[in-house]
Amino acid sequence: RLPLLLRARTITSFLLLITADAILNLADFGALHQAVKEWPIRNKASAEPQLVSQLCAAAEQACSWYPKQSLCLQRSVLLTWLLRSYGIKGEMVIGVHKMPFYGHAWVELDGKVLNDDANAQNFFAVVSRC
């Protein structure tokens, strides 16, 4: 039963990744950011560590199957949507590094970084949380 469930989560992740990429290509970053902000948290559930770990793994698997390179923004949108779809209040964080200037996105749950190095919180100045 578990392998079937993992495959279903990975397929869901893949479809969410396609959706995020389509919004980014057909509209713009603002539309994608708004979609993340508005994504509902379904049937709020406790963030069981095993479920969170499985959802992170499903998101990573979907990104590895995706024919295009998925960058931190798409990966973070996908994981945020996936967590919220399972009732877990994941938060996408967008930060910037000042010198040299560049942006980065990651997902946090209760202040803990899920899909990146925990150092991301110290290395980047947060400009948005949604």
N, CA, C and O atoms as a MOPAC input file, in Angstrom:
PM7 MOZYME 1SCF
protein

 N      0.81800 1    -1.19600 1     0.00000 1
 C      0.00000 1     0.00000 1     0.00000 1
 C      0.85900 1     1.25600 1     0.00000 1
 O      0.52000 1     2.22400 1    -0.68100 1
 N      1.95700 1     1.27100 1     0.74000 1
 C      2.81100 1     2.44900 1     0.81400 1
 C      3.43100 1     2.81200 1    -0.54500 1
 O      3.40700 1     3.98700 1    -0.91100 1
 N      3.98900 1     1.84800 1    -1.31500 1
 C      4.54100 1     2.23400 1    -2.61700 1
 C      3.50200 1     2.87000 1    -3.54400 1
 O      3.82000 1     3.80900 1    -4.27400 1
 N      2.28000 1     2.37500 1    -3.52300 1
 C      1.22400 1     2.96200 1    -4.35000 1
 C      0.93700 1     4.39100 1    -3.90200 1
 O      0.75200 1     5.28000 1    -4.73400 1
 N      0.90100 1     4.61100 1    -2.60600 1
 C      0.65500 1     5.94100 1    -2.06100 1
 C      1.79100 1     6.89600 1    -2.42500 1
 O      1.54700 1     8.05500 1    -2.76100 1
 N      3.01000 1     6.41800 1    -2.36100 1
 C      4.15200 1     7.24300 1    -2.73000 1
 C      4.11100 1     7.61600 1    -4.20700 1
 O      4.42400 1     8.74900 1    -4.57300 1
 N      3.72700 1     6.67300 1    -5.05100 1
 C      3.61400 1     6.97400 1    -6.48200 1
 C      2.52400 1     7.99800 1    -6.73100 1
 O      2.70300 1     8.90000 1    -7.55000 1
 N      1.40000 1     7.87900 1    -6.04200 1
 C      0.30200 1     8.83200 1    -6.20600 1
 C      0.75700 1    10.23200 1    -5.78700 1
 O      0.42400 1    11.21100 1    -6.45400 1
 N      1.49800 1    10.33500 1    -4.71400 1
 C      2.00100 1    11.63400 1    -4.26600 1
 C      3.00700 1    12.20800 1    -5.25700 1
 O      3.04000 1    13.41800 1    -5.48300 1
 N      3.81100 1    11.35900 1    -5.83600 1
 C      4.78600 1    11.81700 1    -6.82500 1
 C      4.08600 1    12.29200 1    -8.09000 1
 O      4.48000 1    13.30400 1    -8.67000 1
 N      3.06500 1    11.58500 1    -8.52100 1
 C      2.30400 1    12.00500 1    -9.69700 1
 C      1.59200 1    13.32500 1    -9.41800 1
 O      1.56900 1    14.20900 1   -10.27400 1
 N      1.01900 1    13.46200 1    -8.24200 1
 C      0.39600 1    14.72700 1    -7.84800 1
 C      1.43500 1    15.84500 1    -7.87700 1
 O      1.16100 1    16.93800 1    -8.37100 1
 N      2.61100 1    15.57300 1    -7.35400 1
 C      3.68700 1    16.56200 1    -7.35000 1
 C      4.06500 1    16.96400 1    -8.76600 1
 O      4.27600 1    18.14300 1    -9.05100 1
 N      4.14600 1    15.98800 1    -9.64100 1
 C      4.49400 1    16.25300 1   -11.03800 1
 C      3.46100 1    17.17800 1   -11.67800 1
 O      3.82000 1    18.11300 1   -12.39300 1
 N      2.18000 1    16.91800 1   -11.42300 1
 C      1.11200 1    17.75600 1   -11.97500 1
 C      1.15800 1    19.17200 1   -11.38500 1
 O      0.90900 1    20.14800 1   -12.09200 1
 N      1.47100 1    19.27800 1   -10.11600 1
 C      1.60100 1    20.60200 1    -9.50200 1
 C      2.79700 1    21.36000 1   -10.08300 1
 O      2.74300 1    22.57800 1   -10.25100 1
 N      3.85700 1    20.64500 1   -10.38300 1
 C      5.02900 1    21.27800 1   -10.99100 1
 C      4.69700 1    21.80000 1   -12.38800 1
 O      5.12000 1    22.89400 1   -12.76100 1
 N      3.95200 1    21.03300 1   -13.14600 1
 C      3.50200 1    21.48200 1   -14.46600 1
 C      2.65200 1    22.74600 1   -14.32400 1
 O      2.79400 1    23.68800 1   -15.10300 1
 N      1.76900 1    22.75900 1   -13.32600 1
 C      0.91200 1    23.91900 1   -13.08600 1
 C      1.73600 1    25.15700 1   -12.75000 1
 O      1.49900 1    26.23300 1   -13.29900 1
 N      2.69700 1    25.00600 1   -11.85500 1
 C      3.54900 1    26.13600 1   -11.47000 1
 C      4.31700 1    26.66900 1   -12.67700 1
 O      4.40700 1    27.88000 1   -12.87900 1
 N      4.86200 1    25.77000 1   -13.46800 1
 C      5.62400 1    26.16800 1   -14.65100 1
 C      4.72000 1    26.87900 1   -15.66100 1
 O      5.12900 1    27.86300 1   -16.27600 1
 N      3.49900 1    26.38400 1   -15.83100 1
 C      2.55600 1    27.00300 1   -16.76900 1
 C      2.19500 1    28.41500 1   -16.31300 1
 O      2.17100 1    29.33800 1   -17.12800 1
 N      1.91800 1    28.59300 1   -15.03900 1
 C      1.58700 1    29.92600 1   -14.53300 1
 C      2.75600 1    30.87800 1   -14.75700 1
 O      2.56400 1    32.02000 1   -15.17500 1
 N      3.94600 1    30.41300 1   -14.48100 1
 C      5.12900 1    31.25500 1   -14.64300 1
 C      5.35000 1    31.62100 1   -16.11100 1
 O      5.75100 1    32.74500 1   -16.41100 1
 N      5.09200 1    30.69000 1   -17.02300 1
 C      5.30500 1    30.94200 1   -18.44800 1
 C      4.17200 1    31.73100 1   -19.09800 1
 O      4.41600 1    32.55500 1   -19.97900 1
 N      2.94200 1    31.48500 1   -18.67000 1
 C      1.79300 1    32.14800 1   -19.28900 1
 C      1.48000 1    33.49600 1   -18.64800 1
 O      0.90100 1    34.37100 1   -19.29100 1
 N      1.85200 1    33.66100 1   -17.40800 1
 C      1.58500 1    34.92200 1   -16.71800 1
 C      2.92800 1    35.51200 1   -16.29700 1
 O      3.73300 1    35.89700 1   -17.14500 1
 N      3.16500 1    35.58300 1   -15.00100 1
 C      4.43800 1    36.12200 1   -14.52800 1
 C      4.65900 1    35.70200 1   -13.08000 1
 O      3.84900 1    34.98200 1   -12.49500 1
 N      5.76300 1    36.16300 1   -12.51800 1
 C      6.08700 1    35.81700 1   -11.14200 1
 C      4.98400 1    36.26400 1   -10.18600 1
 O      4.64500 1    35.53500 1    -9.25400 1
 N      4.42100 1    37.44800 1   -10.40400 1
 C      3.37000 1    37.96600 1    -9.53000 1
 C      2.16800 1    37.03800 1    -9.46200 1
 O      1.59500 1    36.83500 1    -8.39100 1
 N      1.78800 1    36.47800 1   -10.59500 1
 C      0.64800 1    35.55000 1   -10.63100 1
 C      0.97500 1    34.27200 1    -9.87000 1
 O      0.12600 1    33.73800 1    -9.15600 1
 N      2.19300 1    33.78400 1   -10.01800 1
 C      2.59100 1    32.57100 1    -9.30600 1
 C      2.65600 1    32.83600 1    -7.79700 1
 O      2.20400 1    32.01000 1    -7.00500 1
 N      3.20400 1    33.95600 1    -7.40900 1
 C      3.27700 1    34.33700 1    -6.00600 1
 C      1.87100 1    34.42400 1    -5.41100 1
 O      1.63200 1    33.94300 1    -4.30300 1
 N      0.95300 1    35.03300 1    -6.14000 1
 C     -0.43100 1    35.15000 1    -5.68200 1
 C     -1.08300 1    33.77600 1    -5.55200 1
 O     -1.83600 1    33.52900 1    -4.61100 1
 N     -0.79500 1    32.89400 1    -6.48900 1
 C     -1.35900 1    31.53600 1    -6.43300 1
 C     -0.88700 1    30.79300 1    -5.19100 1
 O     -1.64600 1    30.02600 1    -4.59700 1
 N      0.35600 1    31.01800 1    -4.79900 1
 C      0.86700 1    30.38900 1    -3.57400 1
 C      0.17300 1    30.98400 1    -2.35800 1
 O     -0.25400 1    30.25300 1    -1.46400 1
 N      0.05900 1    32.30400 1    -2.32100 1
 C     -0.59000 1    32.97000 1    -1.18600 1
 C     -2.03000 1    32.49000 1    -1.00300 1
 O     -2.50400 1    32.35100 1     0.12500 1
 N     -2.71800 1    32.24100 1    -2.10800 1
 C     -4.13000 1    31.88700 1    -2.05200 1
 C     -4.39500 1    30.38600 1    -1.94400 1
 O     -5.53900 1    29.97700 1    -1.74600 1
 N     -3.36000 1    29.56700 1    -2.07000 1
 C     -3.56000 1    28.10900 1    -2.01500 1
 C     -4.06600 1    27.73800 1    -0.62800 1
 O     -3.39600 1    28.01500 1     0.36700 1
 N     -5.24100 1    27.11400 1    -0.54800 1
 C     -5.81500 1    26.81900 1     0.77000 1
 C     -5.12200 1    25.65200 1     1.47300 1
 O     -4.54200 1    24.76900 1     0.84100 1
 N     -5.20500 1    25.68300 1     2.77700 1
 C     -4.73300 1    24.55700 1     3.57500 1
 C     -5.93600 1    23.66000 1     3.79100 1
 O     -6.86800 1    24.03200 1     4.50200 1
 N     -5.92600 1    22.50000 1     3.19500 1
 C     -7.04800 1    21.56700 1     3.23600 1
 C     -7.07200 1    20.80000 1     4.54900 1
 O     -6.04600 1    20.26600 1     4.96800 1
 N     -8.20400 1    20.73800 1     5.19100 1
 C     -8.39200 1    19.89900 1     6.38700 1
 C     -7.16000 1    19.88400 1     7.27300 1
 O     -6.47700 1    18.86500 1     7.36900 1
 N     -6.87500 1    20.98300 1     7.90900 1
 C     -5.65300 1    21.12200 1     8.70900 1
 C     -5.33300 1    19.86000 1     9.50400 1
 O     -6.16900 1    19.30900 1    10.22000 1
 N     -4.10600 1    19.43700 1     9.34500 1
 C     -3.62700 1    18.22000 1    10.00400 1
 C     -2.33400 1    18.53400 1    10.74400 1
 O     -1.68200 1    19.54500 1    10.48500 1
 N     -1.98300 1    17.66400 1    11.65200 1
 C     -0.70000 1    17.84800 1    12.32500 1
 C      0.40800 1    17.47700 1    11.34100 1
 O      0.23600 1    16.60700 1    10.48700 1
 N      1.51400 1    18.13600 1    11.47600 1
 C      2.63600 1    17.91100 1    10.57500 1
 C      3.44400 1    16.70700 1    11.05500 1
 O      4.52400 1    16.85600 1    11.62800 1
 N      2.91400 1    15.53300 1    10.81500 1
 C      3.62700 1    14.30700 1    11.18100 1
 C      4.96400 1    14.26500 1    10.43900 1
 O      4.98000 1    14.38200 1     9.21400 1
 N      6.07500 1    14.10300 1    11.14000 1
 C      7.38400 1    14.10700 1    10.47300 1
 C      7.48900 1    13.10500 1     9.32300 1
 O      8.11000 1    13.39800 1     8.30200 1
 N      6.89100 1    11.93200 1     9.48200 1
 C      6.97700 1    10.92100 1     8.42400 1
 C      6.24300 1    11.39100 1     7.17000 1
 O      6.74800 1    11.21600 1     6.06100 1
 N      5.06200 1    11.98200 1     7.32800 1
 C      4.31000 1    12.48200 1     6.18200 1
 C      5.05200 1    13.63000 1     5.51600 1
 O      5.14600 1    13.67500 1     4.28900 1
 N      5.57700 1    14.55000 1     6.30000 1
 C      6.32900 1    15.67400 1     5.74000 1
 C      7.51700 1    15.15400 1     4.93800 1
 O      7.77700 1    15.63200 1     3.83400 1
 N      8.23300 1    14.18700 1     5.48100 1
 C      9.37500 1    13.59700 1     4.79000 1
 C      8.95100 1    12.93300 1     3.48100 1
 O      9.63400 1    13.07200 1     2.46600 1
 N      7.83500 1    12.21700 1     3.49900 1
 C      7.33700 1    11.55800 1     2.29100 1
 C      6.91600 1    12.57400 1     1.22500 1
 O      7.14600 1    12.36100 1     0.03500 1
 N      6.30200 1    13.67300 1     1.65500 1
 C      5.89100 1    14.70300 1     0.70300 1
 C      7.10200 1    15.40300 1     0.10500 1
 O      7.11300 1    15.71600 1    -1.08600 1
 N      8.12100 1    15.65000 1     0.91900 1
 C      9.36100 1    16.23700 1     0.40100 1
 C     10.01200 1    15.30400 1    -0.62100 1
 O     10.50400 1    15.75300 1    -1.65600 1
 N     10.00800 1    14.01900 1    -0.32500 1
 C     10.58700 1    13.03400 1    -1.24600 1
 C      9.79000 1    12.95600 1    -2.54600 1
 O     10.37200 1    12.84400 1    -3.62500 1
 N      8.47300 1    13.01400 1    -2.45000 1
 C      7.62500 1    12.97800 1    -3.64900 1
 C      7.88600 1    14.20200 1    -4.51800 1
 O      7.95000 1    14.09300 1    -5.74300 1
 N      8.03700 1    15.35600 1    -3.89700 1
 C      8.32000 1    16.58400 1    -4.64600 1
 C      9.67500 1    16.48000 1    -5.34800 1
 O      9.80000 1    16.85900 1    -6.51300 1
 N     10.67400 1    15.97600 1    -4.65700 1
 C     12.00000 1    15.81200 1    -5.25700 1
 C     11.97100 1    14.82300 1    -6.41500 1
 O     12.61700 1    15.04000 1    -7.44000 1
 N     11.22100 1    13.73600 1    -6.24900 1
 C     11.11400 1    12.73800 1    -7.31600 1
 C     10.46900 1    13.34500 1    -8.54800 1
 O     10.92900 1    13.12000 1    -9.66700 1
 N      9.39900 1    14.11700 1    -8.34800 1
 C      8.72000 1    14.76300 1    -9.47900 1
 C      9.66700 1    15.71600 1   -10.20400 1
 O      9.66800 1    15.77600 1   -11.43400 1
 N     10.46600 1    16.45300 1    -9.45200 1
 C     11.42000 1    17.37600 1   -10.07000 1
 C     12.47700 1    16.62300 1   -10.87000 1
 O     12.93300 1    17.10500 1   -11.90700 1
 N     12.86300 1    15.45700 1   -10.39800 1
 C     13.86600 1    14.68000 1   -11.12800 1
 C     13.29400 1    14.10900 1   -12.43300 1
 O     14.04100 1    13.88800 1   -13.38700 1
 N     11.98900 1    13.87000 1   -12.48300 1
 C     11.34800 1    13.37800 1   -13.70500 1
 C     11.02500 1    14.49400 1   -14.69300 1
 O     10.87400 1    14.24200 1   -15.88900 1
 N     10.92000 1    15.71000 1   -14.20400 1
 C     10.47000 1    16.82300 1   -15.03400 1
 C     11.46200 1    17.06000 1   -16.15900 1
 O     12.66900 1    17.09600 1   -15.91700 1
 N     10.97300 1    17.22600 1   -17.40200 1
 C     11.90100 1    17.35500 1   -18.53500 1
 C     12.69800 1    18.66300 1   -18.54300 1
 O     13.74500 1    18.74500 1   -19.18400 1
 N     12.21300 1    19.67600 1   -17.84100 1
 C     12.94100 1    20.93500 1   -17.73900 1
 C     13.61000 1    21.01200 1   -16.36700 1
 O     13.19700 1    20.34000 1   -15.42200 1
 N     14.63400 1    21.83200 1   -16.27700 1
 C     15.26400 1    22.03200 1   -14.97300 1
 C     14.30700 1    22.82900 1   -14.09500 1
 O     13.83900 1    23.89900 1   -14.48400 1
 N     14.02500 1    22.30700 1   -12.92700 1
 C     13.17300 1    23.04500 1   -11.99400 1
 C     14.08600 1    23.77000 1   -11.01500 1
 O     14.92300 1    23.17000 1   -10.34200 1
 N     13.89200 1    25.07500 1   -10.96500 1
 C     14.71400 1    25.90600 1   -10.09900 1
 C     14.09400 1    25.99400 1    -8.71300 1
 O     13.02500 1    25.43600 1    -8.46500 1
 N     14.76400 1    26.69100 1    -7.82300 1
 C     14.30000 1    26.77200 1    -6.44200 1
 C     12.88100 1    27.32100 1    -6.34200 1
 O     12.12900 1    26.89800 1    -5.46400 1
 N     12.49400 1    28.24600 1    -7.21000 1
 C     11.15200 1    28.81500 1    -7.15300 1
 C     10.09200 1    27.75400 1    -7.45600 1
 O      9.13800 1    27.59500 1    -6.69400 1
 N     10.25400 1    27.03900 1    -8.54700 1
 C      9.28600 1    25.99900 1    -8.88600 1
 C      9.25100 1    24.90300 1    -7.82900 1
 O      8.17400 1    24.42500 1    -7.47200 1
 N     10.39900 1    24.50400 1    -7.32900 1
 C     10.46600 1    23.46800 1    -6.30100 1
 C      9.75200 1    23.90700 1    -5.02700 1
 O      9.06400 1    23.11500 1    -4.38300 1
 N      9.92300 1    25.17100 1    -4.67500 1
 C      9.31400 1    25.68700 1    -3.44700 1
 C      7.81000 1    25.87200 1    -3.60600 1
 O      7.05100 1    25.59200 1    -2.67800 1
 N      7.37600 1    26.33800 1    -4.76500 1
 C      5.93100 1    26.45400 1    -5.02900 1
 C      5.29600 1    25.07400 1    -4.94000 1
 O      4.28000 1    24.89100 1    -4.26800 1
 N      5.89300 1    24.11400 1    -5.61500 1
 C      5.38100 1    22.74000 1    -5.61700 1
 C      5.25900 1    22.18800 1    -4.19500 1
 O      4.20600 1    21.67400 1    -3.81800 1
 N      6.31600 1    22.29100 1    -3.41800 1
 C      6.28500 1    21.72100 1    -2.07200 1
 C      5.28000 1    22.45100 1    -1.17800 1
 O      4.59900 1    21.81500 1    -0.37400 1
 N      5.18200 1    23.76500 1    -1.30600 1
 C      4.21000 1    24.51900 1    -0.51300 1
 C      2.79200 1    24.06700 1    -0.84600 1
 O      1.98900 1    23.80900 1     0.05100 1
 N      2.49100 1    23.97200 1    -2.13100 1
 C      1.15700 1    23.51500 1    -2.54800 1
 C      0.88100 1    22.09400 1    -2.06800 1
 O     -0.21900 1    21.79700 1    -1.60200 1
 N      1.86400 1    21.23000 1    -2.17700 1
 C      1.68100 1    19.83900 1    -1.77600 1
 C      1.41600 1    19.73300 1    -0.27900 1
 O      0.49400 1    19.03700 1     0.14700 1
 N      2.21800 1    20.41500 1     0.50800 1
 C      2.01200 1    20.38600 1     1.96000 1
 C      0.61700 1    20.89500 1     2.31700 1
 O     -0.09200 1    20.26800 1     3.10400 1
 N      0.23100 1    22.00800 1     1.75000 1
 C     -1.07900 1    22.58400 1     2.05400 1
 C     -2.21500 1    21.68000 1     1.60000 1
 O     -3.27100 1    21.64100 1     2.23300 1
 N     -2.00700 1    20.96200 1     0.52100 1
 C     -3.02300 1    20.02200 1     0.04200 1
 C     -3.23400 1    18.86800 1     1.01900 1
 O     -4.28700 1    18.23200 1     1.02800 1
 N     -2.21800 1    18.60900 1     1.83900 1
 C     -2.31400 1    17.56400 1     2.86300 1
 C     -2.59900 1    18.15000 1     4.25000 1
 O     -2.47500 1    17.45900 1     5.26100 1
 N     -2.97900 1    19.42400 1     4.28500 1
 C     -3.36900 1    20.05300 1     5.54400 1
 C     -2.22900 1    20.58000 1     6.38800 1
 O     -2.41700 1    20.88300 1     7.56600 1
 N     -1.04600 1    20.69300 1     5.80100 1
 C      0.13500 1    21.13400 1     6.53900 1
 C      0.48800 1    22.55800 1     6.10500 1
 O      0.58100 1    22.84300 1     4.91100 1
 N      0.68200 1    23.43600 1     7.06600 1
 C      0.89000 1    24.85400 1     6.78000 1
 C      2.34200 1    25.15200 1     6.41300 1
 O      3.07800 1    25.76800 1     7.18300 1
 N      2.73500 1    24.70900 1     5.23300 1
 C      4.05500 1    25.05400 1     4.72600 1
 C      4.07600 1    26.50000 1     4.26500 1
 O      3.04900 1    27.04300 1     3.85700 1
 N      5.23600 1    27.11900 1     4.32900 1
 C      5.35600 1    28.52300 1     3.95800 1
 C      6.52000 1    28.69400 1     2.98700 1
 O      7.65400 1    28.32000 1     3.28600 1
 N      6.22000 1    29.26900 1     1.81500 1
 C      7.28100 1    29.55800 1     0.86500 1
 C      7.95400 1    30.86700 1     1.28100 1
 O      7.28500 1    31.85500 1     1.58400 1
 N      9.26500 1    30.85600 1     1.28900 1
 C     10.04700 1    32.02800 1     1.67900 1
 C     10.91700 1    32.42600 1     0.48900 1
 O     11.55600 1    31.58700 1    -0.14600 1
 N     10.92500 1    33.71800 1     0.20800 1
 C     11.77800 1    34.24400 1    -0.86000 1
 C     12.75700 1    35.20900 1    -0.21200 1
 O     12.37700 1    36.11900 1     0.52500 1
 N     14.02200 1    34.98100 1    -0.50900 1
 C     15.06000 1    35.82100 1     0.06500 1
 C     16.02200 1    36.30800 1    -1.00000 1
 O     16.05100 1    35.79600 1    -2.12000 1
 N     16.80600 1    37.30200 1    -0.63100 1
 C     17.82200 1    37.82800 1    -1.54600 1
 C     19.16700 1    37.86700 1    -0.84000 1
 O     19.26500 1    38.05200 1     0.37300 1
 N     20.17700 1    37.68900 1    -1.63700 1
 C     21.55700 1    37.86100 1    -1.18700 1
 C     22.02200 1    39.16200 1    -1.82200 1
 O     21.82700 1    39.37100 1    -3.01900 1
 N     22.62900 1    40.03000 1    -1.03700 1
 C     22.92500 1    41.37900 1    -1.53700 1
 C     24.16000 1    41.47000 1    -2.42200 1
 O     24.12900 1    42.15700 1    -3.44300 1
 N     25.24400 1    40.79700 1    -2.05700 1
 C     26.46800 1    40.88500 1    -2.85200 1
 C     27.06600 1    39.51400 1    -3.04600 1
 O     27.52400 1    38.94400 1    -2.05600 1
 N     27.10700 1    38.94200 1    -4.20500 1
 C     26.45000 1    39.42200 1    -5.41700 1
 C     24.93300 1    39.25700 1    -5.28100 1
 O     24.45900 1    38.38600 1    -4.55100 1
 N     24.19500 1    40.08500 1    -5.97800 1
 C     22.74600 1    40.10300 1    -5.83900 1
 C     22.12500 1    38.91600 1    -6.56800 1
 O     22.35600 1    38.71400 1    -7.76000 1
 N     21.33300 1    38.13300 1    -5.83500 1
 C     20.51200 1    37.08700 1    -6.43700 1
 C     19.45300 1    36.64600 1    -5.44100 1
 O     19.58400 1    36.83700 1    -4.23200 1
 N     18.41500 1    36.06000 1    -5.97900 1
 C     17.30600 1    35.62100 1    -5.14300 1
 C     17.28700 1    34.11000 1    -4.98200 1
 O     17.93100 1    33.37200 1    -5.72900 1
 N     16.53000 1    33.67400 1    -3.98700 1
 C     16.41400 1    32.24900 1    -3.70700 1
 C     15.07600 1    31.99500 1    -3.02700 1
 O     14.54300 1    32.87800 1    -2.35500 1
 N     14.53600 1    30.80800 1    -3.19400 1
 C     13.27400 1    30.43100 1    -2.55800 1
 C     13.43900 1    29.09000 1    -1.86300 1
 O     14.18300 1    28.22400 1    -2.32200 1
 N     12.73600 1    28.93200 1    -0.75000 1
 C     12.73900 1    27.67800 1    -0.01400 1
 C     11.42500 1    27.56400 1     0.74900 1
 O     10.62700 1    28.50200 1     0.76500 1
 N     11.20200 1    26.41500 1     1.37900 1
 C      9.97200 1    26.17700 1     2.13400 1
 C     10.32300 1    25.93300 1     3.59300 1
 O     11.27800 1    25.22900 1     3.92200 1
 N      9.51200 1    26.54400 1     4.45900 1
 C      9.68000 1    26.34800 1     5.89300 1
 C      8.39700 1    25.78300 1     6.49300 1
 O      7.29400 1    26.03300 1     6.00700 1
 N      8.57300 1    25.03000 1     7.54400 1
 C      7.46500 1    24.51500 1     8.33500 1
 C      7.82000 1    24.77300 1     9.79500 1
 O      8.79800 1    24.23100 1    10.30900 1
 N      7.03100 1    25.59000 1    10.44700 1
 C      7.29900 1    25.96000 1    11.83700 1
 C      8.72600 1    26.47800 1    12.02400 1
 O      9.39100 1    26.15400 1    13.00800 1
 N      9.18800 1    27.29100 1    11.06200 1
 C     10.51100 1    27.90000 1    11.16000 1
 C     11.66800 1    27.01800 1    10.74000 1
 O     12.82100 1    27.44900 1    10.78500 1
 N     11.38400 1    25.79000 1    10.33100 1
 C     12.43500 1    24.85800 1     9.91900 1
 C     12.44700 1    24.74900 1     8.39400 1
 O     11.40100 1    24.55600 1     7.77400 1
 N     13.63200 1    24.87100 1     7.79500 1
 C     13.78100 1    24.75800 1     6.34800 1
 C     13.60400 1    23.29900 1     5.93600 1
 O     14.22300 1    22.40300 1     6.50900 1
 N     12.74800 1    23.07000 1     4.93100 1
 C     12.47800 1    21.69700 1     4.49500 1
 C     13.24200 1    21.28200 1     3.24400 1
 O     13.75300 1    20.16400 1     3.17700 1
 N     13.32600 1    22.15800 1     2.26400 1
 C     13.85700 1    21.73300 1     0.96800 1
 C     15.17500 1    22.41700 1     0.60400 1
 O     15.49800 1    22.58100 1    -0.57200 1
 N     15.91300 1    22.80200 1     1.60600 1
 C     17.19300 1    23.46800 1     1.36000 1
 C     18.05700 1    23.31200 1     2.59800 1
 O     17.66000 1    22.68600 1     3.58100 1
 N     19.21600 1    23.88000 1     2.53200 1
 C     20.11000 1    23.89100 1     3.68200 1
 C     19.52700 1    24.80400 1     4.75900 1
 O     19.01100 1    25.87300 1     4.43500 1
 N     19.59400 1    24.41800 1     6.00000 1
 C     19.07400 1    25.22500 1     7.10000 1
 C     19.75200 1    26.59100 1     7.15700 1
 O     19.20200 1    27.53000 1     7.73300 1
 N     20.92000 1    26.70900 1     6.57600 1
 C     21.66400 1    27.96900 1     6.54300 1
 C     21.00700 1    29.02500 1     5.65900 1
 O     21.37700 1    30.19600 1     5.73200 1
 N     20.05500 1    28.64200 1     4.83600 1
 C     19.39000 1    29.59800 1     3.94300 1
 C     18.81100 1    30.76300 1     4.73600 1
 O     18.82700 1    31.90300 1     4.27300 1
 N     18.30700 1    30.48200 1     5.91100 1
 C     17.71500 1    31.53000 1     6.74500 1
 C     18.74700 1    32.57300 1     7.16200 1
 O     18.39600 1    33.73400 1     7.37300 1
 N     19.99100 1    32.18600 1     7.28200 1
 C     21.04900 1    33.09800 1     7.70400 1
 C     21.73000 1    33.79000 1     6.53200 1
 O     22.27700 1    34.88200 1     6.68300 1
 N     21.69900 1    33.16200 1     5.37600 1
 C     22.44200 1    33.65100 1     4.21900 1
 C     21.63300 1    34.65000 1     3.39600 1
 O     22.21100 1    35.50300 1     2.72100 1
 N     20.31100 1    34.55600 1     3.44200 1
 C     19.44900 1    35.41300 1     2.62200 1
 C     18.58600 1    36.32100 1     3.48100 1
 O     18.11400 1    35.91900 1     4.54500 1
 N     18.38200 1    37.54800 1     3.01600 1
 C     17.45100 1    38.47500 1     3.66200 1
 C     16.05900 1    38.16400 1     3.12000 1
 O     15.84800 1    38.19100 1     1.90800 1
 N     15.12300 1    37.87200 1     3.99300 1
 C     13.77600 1    37.48100 1     3.57300 1
 C     13.03300 1    38.70400 1     3.05500 1
 O     12.97900 1    39.74400 1     3.71200 1
 N     12.45400 1    38.55800 1     1.84900 1
 C     11.65100 1    39.63900 1     1.26900 1
 C     10.16800 1    39.26500 1     1.17900 1
 O      9.31300 1    40.13800 1     1.03100 1
 N      9.86900 1    37.97400 1     1.26700 1
 C      8.47100 1    37.55700 1     1.18900 1
 C      8.27700 1    36.20600 1     1.85500 1
 O      9.11600 1    35.31000 1     1.76700 1
 N      7.12800 1    36.09500 1     2.53000 1
 C      6.69000 1    34.81700 1     3.08800 1
 C      5.24100 1    34.64100 1     2.67800 1
 O      4.41900 1    35.53500 1     2.88000 1
 N      4.93300 1    33.50400 1     2.11100 1
 C      3.53900 1    33.25900 1     1.74900 1
 C      3.21800 1    31.77900 1     1.83800 1
 O      2.08700 1    31.37500 1     1.56900 1

